[in-house]
Amino acid sequence: MLKKISRAKSSEGYLKIGDVARRLDISPSVLRSWEKLGLTHPRRTSSSYRLYTHHDVSVLKRARYLRRVRGLNAPAILQLLRQKKLLRTSAAPARELEAIGKRLRQARLQQGKSLAEVASSVGISVGFLSALERSRMSASVGTLRKIAGFYKLNILDLFGAAGSKPRLVRPADRKRLQAGPGLRMDLLAWGDTVMEPHLFHIAPGAGSGESYTHDGEEFLYVLRGELSLALDGHKYRLRAGDSFYFESNIPHHWVNLGKTEAAILWINTPPTF
């Protein structure tokens, strides 16, 4: 099981504690002590192995610089990184991961599929799919898109957004989905709609994962931060105030290469995201 989850980790962009320690030239014990202070929030496998995202590595690189070059101690580093808003307070909320896991498992059982059948069709390991269903890990947008597509669903269904179509949605009433490390999608309208508007919150280093396609058209407007978008072999660097339109059937993927969280108004039509 551990070996399978490790392979899934690699495809999803996770790193083990030994890999991070070698990259940063610091000891695993220092990483564990920084974790206790809240400098990073690694995910855990079912065997309690730590898995780090690229955002975690970026924050830890900054922490290493502040310790070695500026001579700051750990509490001072933590305070400075919080002031610069470089820290995420936690990993995906447990209740959101649990809701997604339950829906994925329910969809699989309703269609009478085994873990092996779904994993093979989607291109992930059985261990990783099992971890998703048990709410032990989160997946990238690209992977969620593939799994939902296999069940003939879309990511919208993972919000649990069935029901009436509200005209007014207050911030506190938004449907939220933690779609992979460092990525939160707020659904701004739902029901029998022609458009599917989201507010994406993308942490530094976070992104969609692998390229994906689907039917429809997309429009996005960068409210804050930066976004690197790869579209059919071309790369675009979008900054605050920029807007972008493209057809969704063109292979695309994206990542926040900036140093702060990006906020993107993202609209799909029809609602097939």
C-alpha positions as CSV (number, residue, x, y, z in Angstrom):
1,M,0.0,0.0,0.0
2,L,2.8,2.4,0.9
3,K,4.6,1.8,-2.3
4,K,1.4,2.5,-4.3
5,I,0.7,5.8,-2.4
6,S,4.4,6.8,-3.0
7,R,4.0,6.4,-6.8
8,A,0.7,8.4,-6.6
9,K,2.6,11.1,-4.6
10,S,5.2,11.5,-7.3
11,S,2.6,11.9,-10.1
12,E,0.7,14.5,-7.9
13,G,3.8,16.5,-7.2
14,Y,4.4,15.5,-3.6
15,L,7.8,15.1,-2.0
16,K,8.8,13.0,1.0
17,I,10.7,14.4,3.9
18,G,14.0,13.0,2.8
19,D,13.7,14.6,-0.6
20,V,12.9,18.0,0.9
21,A,15.8,17.7,3.4
22,R,18.2,17.1,0.5
23,R,16.8,19.9,-1.6
24,L,17.2,22.4,1.2
25,D,20.4,20.9,2.7
26,I,18.8,20.8,6.2
27,S,18.1,17.8,8.4
28,P,14.7,16.0,8.7
29,S,14.7,16.8,12.4
30,V,14.8,20.5,11.6
31,L,11.8,20.0,9.2
32,R,9.9,18.2,11.9
33,S,10.6,21.0,14.4
34,W,9.5,23.6,11.9
35,E,6.3,21.7,11.3
36,K,5.5,21.8,15.1
37,L,5.9,25.6,14.9
38,G,3.4,25.8,12.0
39,L,5.9,26.7,9.2
40,T,4.5,23.9,7.1
41,H,1.6,21.5,7.0
42,P,2.6,18.3,5.2
43,R,-0.1,15.8,4.3
44,R,0.2,12.2,5.7
45,T,-0.2,8.9,4.1
46,S,-2.2,6.1,5.8
47,S,1.1,5.0,7.2
48,S,1.8,8.5,8.6
49,Y,4.6,9.4,6.1
50,R,4.9,13.1,5.5
51,L,4.2,14.4,2.0
52,Y,5.2,18.0,1.1
53,T,3.9,20.2,-1.7
54,H,5.9,22.6,-3.9
55,H,4.4,25.5,-1.8
56,D,5.7,23.9,1.3
57,V,9.2,23.7,-0.2
58,S,9.0,27.4,-1.3
59,V,8.1,28.5,2.2
60,L,10.8,26.3,3.7
61,K,13.4,27.8,1.4
62,R,12.4,31.2,2.6
63,A,12.7,30.0,6.2
64,R,16.2,28.6,5.5
65,Y,17.3,31.9,4.1
66,L,16.0,33.9,7.0
67,R,17.8,31.5,9.4
68,R,21.1,31.3,7.7
69,V,21.5,34.8,6.1
70,R,19.5,37.0,8.5
71,G,20.1,35.0,11.6
72,L,16.5,34.9,12.7
73,N,15.3,32.2,15.1
74,A,12.3,30.0,14.4
75,P,9.6,32.1,16.2
76,A,10.8,35.3,14.4
77,I,10.8,33.4,11.1
78,L,7.2,32.3,11.7
79,Q,6.1,35.8,12.6
80,L,7.7,37.3,9.5
81,L,6.2,34.8,7.1
82,R,2.8,35.3,8.7
83,Q,3.1,39.1,8.2
84,K,4.0,38.5,4.5
85,K,1.0,36.1,4.2
86,L,3.2,33.3,2.9
87,L,1.8,30.7,5.3
88,R,-1.4,28.7,4.8
89,T,-3.0,28.1,8.1
90,S,-3.7,24.4,7.5
91,A,-4.1,21.8,4.9
92,A,-7.5,21.2,3.2
93,P,-10.2,21.3,5.9
94,A,-11.0,17.8,7.1
95,R,-14.8,18.2,6.5
96,E,-14.2,19.2,2.9
97,L,-11.9,16.3,2.2
98,E,-14.4,14.0,3.9
99,A,-17.2,15.2,1.8
100,I,-15.3,14.7,-1.5
101,G,-14.1,11.3,-0.4
102,K,-17.7,10.2,0.4
103,R,-19.0,11.4,-3.0
104,L,-16.2,9.7,-4.9
105,R,-16.8,6.4,-3.1
106,Q,-20.5,6.7,-3.5
107,A,-20.2,7.3,-7.3
108,R,-17.9,4.3,-7.6
109,L,-20.2,1.9,-5.7
110,Q,-23.3,3.1,-7.5
111,Q,-21.7,2.2,-10.8
112,G,-20.4,-1.1,-9.5
113,K,-16.7,-0.4,-10.2
114,S,-13.7,-1.6,-8.3
115,L,-10.9,0.6,-7.1
116,A,-8.6,-1.1,-9.6
117,E,-11.0,-0.5,-12.6
118,V,-11.3,3.2,-11.8
119,A,-7.6,3.7,-11.0
120,S,-6.5,2.0,-14.2
121,S,-8.9,4.0,-16.4
122,V,-8.0,7.3,-14.8
123,G,-4.2,6.7,-14.7
124,I,-3.6,6.8,-11.0
125,S,-2.7,4.1,-8.4
126,V,-5.2,2.1,-6.5
127,G,-3.5,3.3,-3.3
128,F,-4.0,6.9,-4.2
129,L,-7.6,6.5,-5.2
130,S,-8.3,4.6,-1.9
131,A,-6.6,7.5,0.0
132,L,-8.9,10.0,-1.8
133,E,-12.0,8.0,-0.9
134,R,-10.9,7.7,2.7
135,S,-10.2,11.5,2.9
136,R,-6.5,11.0,3.6
137,M,-5.3,13.0,0.6
138,S,-6.4,15.6,-1.9
139,A,-6.0,15.6,-5.7
140,S,-5.2,18.2,-8.3
141,V,-7.8,19.8,-10.5
142,G,-6.6,17.7,-13.4
143,T,-7.0,14.4,-11.5
144,L,-10.4,15.3,-10.1
145,R,-11.5,16.3,-13.6
146,K,-10.5,12.8,-14.9
147,I,-12.2,10.9,-12.0
148,A,-15.4,12.9,-12.3
149,G,-15.3,12.4,-16.1
150,F,-15.0,8.7,-15.6
151,Y,-18.2,8.7,-13.5
152,K,-19.9,11.0,-16.1
153,L,-20.0,13.8,-13.5
154,N,-18.1,17.1,-13.2
155,I,-16.2,18.8,-10.4
156,L,-19.4,20.9,-9.7
157,D,-21.0,17.7,-8.4
158,L,-18.3,17.4,-5.7
159,F,-19.5,20.7,-4.3
160,G,-22.8,19.1,-3.4
161,A,-24.4,22.1,-5.2
162,A,-27.7,20.5,-6.2
163,G,-30.9,22.3,-5.4
164,S,-32.4,25.6,-6.1
165,K,-30.7,28.4,-8.0
166,P,-30.1,31.4,-5.6
167,R,-30.1,34.9,-7.1
168,L,-28.0,36.3,-4.2
169,V,-25.0,34.4,-2.7
170,R,-23.3,36.0,0.4
171,P,-19.6,35.2,0.9
172,A,-20.5,33.0,3.9
173,D,-22.9,30.9,1.8
174,R,-20.5,30.0,-1.0
175,K,-19.9,26.4,-1.9
176,R,-16.2,25.7,-1.3
177,L,-14.0,22.9,-2.7
178,Q,-10.4,22.3,-1.7
179,A,-9.2,21.0,-5.1
180,G,-5.6,19.9,-4.3
181,P,-2.8,21.4,-2.3
182,G,-3.0,25.2,-2.1
183,L,-6.1,25.5,-4.3
184,R,-9.6,26.5,-3.1
185,M,-12.5,27.0,-5.5
186,D,-15.5,29.1,-4.3
187,L,-18.6,28.5,-6.3
188,L,-20.4,31.8,-6.8
189,A,-23.7,30.5,-8.4
190,W,-25.3,27.1,-8.9
191,G,-28.4,25.4,-9.9
192,D,-29.8,25.3,-13.5
193,T,-27.2,27.9,-14.8
194,V,-25.7,28.5,-18.2
195,M,-22.5,29.8,-16.7
196,E,-20.3,28.3,-13.9
197,P,-18.6,31.2,-12.0
198,H,-15.8,30.5,-9.5
199,L,-13.4,32.4,-7.3
200,F,-10.1,30.6,-7.4
201,H,-7.6,31.1,-4.5
202,I,-4.3,29.7,-5.7
203,A,-1.3,29.6,-3.3
204,P,2.3,30.1,-4.6
205,G,3.4,27.0,-6.3
206,A,-0.1,25.5,-6.5
207,G,-1.9,24.8,-9.8
208,S,-4.0,22.4,-11.9
209,G,-1.4,19.6,-12.2
210,E,-1.4,17.9,-15.6
211,S,-3.0,19.3,-18.7
212,Y,-6.7,18.6,-19.2
213,T,-9.6,19.4,-21.6
214,H,-13.3,19.5,-21.6
215,D,-16.2,21.0,-23.6
216,G,-17.1,24.6,-23.5
217,E,-15.4,28.0,-23.2
218,E,-13.6,29.8,-20.3
219,F,-13.1,33.4,-19.2
220,L,-10.8,34.4,-16.3
221,Y,-9.9,37.8,-14.7
222,V,-7.0,38.1,-12.4
223,L,-8.1,40.0,-9.3
224,R,-4.8,39.6,-7.4
225,G,-1.4,38.0,-7.9
226,E,-0.1,36.2,-11.0
227,L,-1.0,33.1,-13.0
228,S,1.0,31.2,-15.6
229,L,-1.3,29.5,-18.1
230,A,0.0,27.0,-20.7
231,L,-2.4,26.6,-23.6
232,D,-1.7,24.4,-26.6
233,G,2.1,24.8,-26.3
234,H,2.0,28.5,-25.6
235,K,2.7,30.0,-22.2
236,Y,1.0,33.2,-20.9
237,R,1.9,35.1,-17.7
238,L,-1.2,36.9,-16.4
239,R,-1.0,39.6,-13.7
240,A,-3.6,41.6,-11.8
241,G,-6.0,43.3,-14.1
242,D,-5.4,40.9,-17.0
243,S,-8.3,38.9,-18.5
244,F,-8.1,35.8,-20.8
245,Y,-10.5,33.8,-22.9
246,F,-10.1,30.4,-24.5
247,E,-11.9,27.3,-25.7
248,S,-11.9,24.5,-23.1
249,N,-11.2,21.7,-25.6
250,I,-7.6,23.0,-26.0
251,P,-5.2,21.2,-23.6
252,H,-4.4,23.6,-20.8
253,H,-2.8,23.7,-17.4
254,W,-1.9,26.5,-15.0
255,V,0.2,27.3,-11.9
256,N,0.8,30.3,-9.6
257,L,4.5,31.2,-10.1
258,G,4.2,34.3,-8.0
259,K,5.2,34.9,-4.4
260,T,1.7,35.6,-3.1
261,E,-1.7,34.0,-3.3
262,A,-3.6,34.6,-6.6
263,A,-7.3,35.3,-6.7
264,I,-9.0,34.6,-10.0
265,L,-12.6,35.1,-11.2
266,W,-13.0,32.1,-13.4
267,I,-16.1,31.4,-15.5
268,N,-16.9,28.3,-17.5
269,T,-19.8,27.8,-19.9
270,P,-21.6,25.4,-20.0
271,P,-21.1,24.3,-16.4
272,T,-19.0,21.2,-17.2
273,F,-15.9,22.0,-15.1
